[in-house]
Amino acid sequence: MKTKHVQYETKGTCSKLIDVTADENNVIQQVFFLGGCNGNLQGVSQLVRGQHIDDVIKRLDGIRCGTKVTSCPDQLCRALEQLKQAPIDD
């Protein structure tokens, strides 16, 4: 299976980095968050694994955290948008 991968530096959240991998069909294989609310982000990671990138973006895009203009799920959408454009590894 061929994959693609990005490490996305988050903006405006407690997490600092999202490491995400998808296959050549844009199905998410792995998501790791550095920092943030560990239990919640482990849950998000497990829920999106096996999902198509576009489906996750539709569900999570625009979610806010308290008074912040973004959230970790919203930042995951930014990472996934980058991942869609990433080259496929051989």
ZAVEX-109664 format. One record per atom (N, C-alpha, C): residue in one letter; atom name; x, y, z. Coordinates in steps of 0.02 Angstrom, whole numbers, padded with zeros to 5 digits. Example, Ala and Ser with C-alpha at 12.3 -4.5 7.8 and 13.67 -1.06 7.14 Angstrom:
2
(A; N; (00660; -00284; 00390));
(A; CA; (00615; -00225; 00390));
(A; C; (00660; -00165; 00390));
(S; N; (00642; -00112; 00354));
(S; CA; (00684; -00053; 00357));
(S; C; (00645; 00002; 00394));
% end
This chain:
90
(M; N; (00042; -00059; 00000));
(M; CA; (00000; 00000; 00000));
(M; C; (00044; 00062; 00000));
(K; N; (00030; 00108; -00044));
(K; CA; (00066; 00171; -00046));
(K; C; (00031; 00220; 00001));
(T; N; (00071; 00264; 00031));
(T; CA; (00044; 00312; 00080));
(T; C; (00071; 00382; 00066));
(K; N; (00039; 00430; 00100));
(K; CA; (00065; 00498; 00101));
(K; C; (00060; 00523; 00173));
(H; N; (00101; 00572; 00189));
(H; CA; (00112; 00590; 00259));
(H; C; (00126; 00665; 00265));
(V; N; (00099; 00697; 00318));
(V; CA; (00117; 00766; 00334));
(V; C; (00124; 00773; 00409));
(Q; N; (00165; 00821; 00428));
(Q; CA; (00169; 00844; 00497));
(Q; C; (00148; 00917; 00495));
(Y; N; (00093; 00932; 00527));
(Y; CA; (00063; 00998; 00524));
(Y; C; (00071; 01033; 00591));
(E; N; (00102; 01092; 00590));
(E; CA; (00108; 01132; 00651));
(E; C; (00044; 01171; 00661));
(T; N; (00010; 01157; 00717));
(T; CA; (-00055; 01187; 00730));
(T; C; (-00048; 01261; 00748));
(K; N; (-00103; 01296; 00742));
(K; CA; (-00106; 01367; 00759));
(K; C; (-00168; 01379; 00803));
(G; N; (-00157; 01409; 00862));
(G; CA; (-00213; 01428; 00904));
(G; C; (-00242; 01373; 00948));
(T; N; (-00205; 01318; 00957));
(T; CA; (-00230; 01263; 00998));
(T; C; (-00177; 01242; 01048));
(C; N; (-00198; 01202; 01097));
(C; CA; (-00151; 01175; 01146));
(C; C; (-00104; 01123; 01115));
(S; N; (-00130; 01085; 01066));
(S; CA; (-00085; 01039; 01031));
(S; C; (-00038; 01080; 00987));
(K; N; (00021; 01054; 00977));
(K; CA; (00072; 01091; 00939));
(K; C; (00084; 01062; 00870));
(L; N; (00070; 00997; 00861));
(L; CA; (00085; 00964; 00798));
(L; C; (00036; 00906; 00787));
(I; N; (00017; 00897; 00723));
(I; CA; (-00023; 00840; 00704));
(I; C; (00016; 00802; 00651));
(D; N; (00026; 00737; 00663));
(D; CA; (00061; 00693; 00617));
(D; C; (00008; 00646; 00589));
(V; N; (-00002; 00648; 00523));
(V; CA; (-00057; 00610; 00493));
(V; C; (-00035; 00575; 00429));
(T; N; (-00058; 00513; 00421));
(T; CA; (-00041; 00472; 00363));
(T; C; (-00106; 00446; 00332));
(A; N; (-00108; 00445; 00265));
(A; CA; (-00165; 00417; 00228));
(A; C; (-00139; 00374; 00172));
(D; N; (-00182; 00330; 00147));
(D; CA; (-00162; 00289; 00090));
(D; C; (-00175; 00327; 00025));
(E; N; (-00160; 00295; -00031));
(E; CA; (-00166; 00329; -00095));
(E; C; (-00238; 00345; -00114));
(N; N; (-00287; 00315; -00078));
(N; CA; (-00358; 00329; -00090));
(N; C; (-00385; 00381; -00041));
(N; N; (-00341; 00416; -00006));
(N; CA; (-00359; 00467; 00043));
(N; C; (-00398; 00440; 00103));
(V; N; (-00383; 00378; 00122));
(V; CA; (-00412; 00349; 00183));
(V; C; (-00360; 00356; 00238));
(I; N; (-00380; 00385; 00293));
(I; CA; (-00334; 00399; 00349));
(I; C; (-00311; 00334; 00381));
(Q; N; (-00245; 00327; 00389));
(Q; CA; (-00216; 00268; 00419));
(Q; C; (-00194; 00280; 00492));
(Q; N; (-00165; 00339; 00506));
(Q; CA; (-00141; 00356; 00573));
(Q; C; (-00146; 00430; 00585));
(V; N; (-00161; 00448; 00648));
(V; CA; (-00159; 00518; 00669));
(V; C; (-00128; 00521; 00739));
(F; N; (-00079; 00564; 00747));
(F; CA; (-00048; 00575; 00813));
(F; C; (-00048; 00650; 00826));
(F; N; (-00068; 00670; 00886));
(F; CA; (-00065; 00739; 00908));
(F; C; (-00009; 00745; 00959));
(L; N; (00029; 00799; 00955));
(L; CA; (00080; 00815; 01005));
(L; C; (00052; 00872; 01047));
(G; N; (00042; 00858; 01111));
(G; CA; (00012; 00907; 01156));
(G; C; (-00064; 00904; 01153));
(G; N; (-00096; 00948; 01190));
(G; CA; (-00169; 00950; 01192));
(G; C; (-00197; 00903; 01244));
(C; N; (-00262; 00893; 01241));
(C; CA; (-00298; 00851; 01289));
(C; C; (-00291; 00778; 01268));
(N; N; (-00246; 00743; 01299));
(N; CA; (-00224; 00677; 01277));
(N; C; (-00282; 00628; 01265));
(G; N; (-00326; 00620; 01312));
(G; CA; (-00380; 00572; 01305));
(G; C; (-00427; 00589; 01247));
(N; N; (-00447; 00653; 01244));
(N; CA; (-00491; 00674; 01190));
(N; C; (-00459; 00665; 01122));
(L; N; (-00395; 00682; 01116));
(L; CA; (-00362; 00678; 01052));
(L; C; (-00347; 00606; 01032));
(Q; N; (-00336; 00562; 01080));
(Q; CA; (-00331; 00491; 01064));
(Q; C; (-00397; 00466; 01036));
(G; N; (-00452; 00490; 01066));
(G; CA; (-00519; 00471; 01041));
(G; C; (-00531; 00495; 00971));
(V; N; (-00515; 00558; 00957));
(V; CA; (-00523; 00586; 00890));
(V; C; (-00481; 00545; 00841));
(S; N; (-00420; 00530; 00859));
(S; CA; (-00375; 00491; 00815));
(S; C; (-00405; 00424; 00797));
(Q; N; (-00433; 00390; 00847));
(Q; CA; (-00463; 00324; 00834));
(Q; C; (-00526; 00329; 00792));
(L; N; (-00565; 00380; 00803));
(L; CA; (-00628; 00388; 00766));
(L; C; (-00617; 00404; 00692));
(V; N; (-00564; 00440; 00676));
(V; CA; (-00553; 00459; 00606));
(V; C; (-00513; 00407; 00568));
(R; N; (-00479; 00362; 00602));
(R; CA; (-00440; 00310; 00568));
(R; C; (-00488; 00267; 00527));
(G; N; (-00470; 00255; 00465));
(G; CA; (-00511; 00216; 00419));
(G; C; (-00563; 00257; 00382));
(Q; N; (-00567; 00322; 00397));
(Q; CA; (-00615; 00366; 00364));
(Q; C; (-00583; 00402; 00305));
(H; N; (-00623; 00420; 00256));
(H; CA; (-00598; 00459; 00199));
(H; C; (-00586; 00531; 00222));
(I; N; (-00532; 00560; 00198));
(I; CA; (-00514; 00629; 00217));
(I; C; (-00573; 00677; 00208));
(D; N; (-00606; 00674; 00152));
(D; CA; (-00661; 00722; 00138));
(D; C; (-00718; 00714; 00188));
(D; N; (-00733; 00653; 00209));
(D; CA; (-00787; 00642; 00258));
(D; C; (-00769; 00672; 00326));
(V; N; (-00706; 00665; 00345));
(V; CA; (-00684; 00694; 00409));
(V; C; (-00687; 00770; 00406));
(I; N; (-00664; 00799; 00352));
(I; CA; (-00666; 00872; 00345));
(I; C; (-00738; 00897; 00349));
(K; N; (-00785; 00863; 00316));
(K; CA; (-00855; 00884; 00319));
(K; C; (-00882; 00884; 00390));
(R; N; (-00860; 00837; 00431));
(R; CA; (-00886; 00831; 00499));
(R; C; (-00853; 00877; 00549));
(L; N; (-00788; 00890; 00541));
(L; CA; (-00750; 00925; 00593));
(L; C; (-00732; 00997; 00577));
(D; N; (-00738; 01017; 00514));
(D; CA; (-00717; 01084; 00493));
(D; C; (-00758; 01138; 00530));
(G; N; (-00723; 01186; 00558));
(G; CA; (-00755; 01243; 00591));
(G; C; (-00772; 01234; 00664));
(I; N; (-00758; 01175; 00693));
(I; CA; (-00770; 01165; 00764));
(I; C; (-00725; 01212; 00804));
(R; N; (-00754; 01244; 00854));
(R; CA; (-00716; 01291; 00896));
(R; C; (-00707; 01262; 00966));
(C; N; (-00655; 01286; 01000));
(C; CA; (-00641; 01265; 01069));
(C; C; (-00651; 01326; 01113));
(G; N; (-00705; 01327; 01150));
(G; CA; (-00719; 01384; 01194));
(G; C; (-00724; 01449; 01153));
(T; N; (-00684; 01498; 01174));
(T; CA; (-00685; 01563; 01139));
(T; C; (-00634; 01567; 01083));
(K; N; (-00596; 01513; 01073));
(K; CA; (-00546; 01512; 01019));
(K; C; (-00582; 01507; 00951));
(V; N; (-00549; 01532; 00899));
(V; CA; (-00578; 01529; 00832));
(V; C; (-00566; 01462; 00798));
(T; N; (-00531; 01417; 00831));
(T; CA; (-00515; 01351; 00804));
(T; C; (-00516; 01300; 00859));
(S; N; (-00499; 01239; 00843));
(S; CA; (-00494; 01184; 00892));
(S; C; (-00447; 01131; 00863));
(C; N; (-00432; 01081; 00903));
(C; CA; (-00390; 01027; 00877));
(C; C; (-00424; 00990; 00819));
(P; N; (-00490; 00975; 00823));
(P; CA; (-00522; 00944; 00765));
(P; C; (-00521; 00989; 00703));
(D; N; (-00530; 01054; 00712));
(D; CA; (-00527; 01101; 00656));
(D; C; (-00456; 01104; 00627));
(Q; N; (-00406; 01102; 00670));
(Q; CA; (-00337; 01102; 00646));
(Q; C; (-00321; 01036; 00610));
(L; N; (-00352; 00981; 00632));
(L; CA; (-00344; 00918; 00596));
(L; C; (-00368; 00926; 00524));
(C; N; (-00422; 00963; 00515));
(C; CA; (-00448; 00975; 00447));
(C; C; (-00396; 01013; 00405));
(R; N; (-00361; 01061; 00435));
(R; CA; (-00308; 01097; 00398));
(R; C; (-00253; 01048; 00378));
(A; N; (-00235; 01003; 00424));
(A; CA; (-00183; 00954; 00409));
(A; C; (-00207; 00907; 00354));
(L; N; (-00269; 00887; 00355));
(L; CA; (-00296; 00842; 00304));
(L; C; (-00299; 00875; 00236));
(E; N; (-00313; 00940; 00235));
(E; CA; (-00312; 00976; 00171));
(E; C; (-00243; 00975; 00141));
(Q; N; (-00192; 00984; 00183));
(Q; CA; (-00123; 00979; 00159));
(Q; C; (-00107; 00908; 00136));
(L; N; (-00131; 00860; 00174));
(L; CA; (-00117; 00790; 00158));
(L; C; (-00146; 00771; 00090));
(K; N; (-00204; 00797; 00073));
(K; CA; (-00234; 00782; 00008));
(K; C; (-00188; 00801; -00049));
(Q; N; (-00149; 00854; -00039));
(Q; CA; (-00104; 00880; -00091));
(Q; C; (-00034; 00849; -00088));
(A; N; (-00020; 00810; -00036));
(A; CA; (00047; 00783; -00026));
(A; C; (00062; 00729; -00077));
(P; N; (00126; 00722; -00096));
(P; CA; (00145; 00669; -00142));
(P; C; (00139; 00600; -00109));
(I; N; (00126; 00550; -00150));
(I; CA; (00122; 00481; -00125));
(I; C; (00193; 00453; -00120));
(D; N; (00208; 00423; -00061));
(D; CA; (00274; 00392; -00050));
(D; C; (00276; 00326; -00086));
(D; N; (00336; 00310; -00110));
(D; CA; (00345; 00245; -00144));
(D; C; (00362; 00190; -00095));
% end
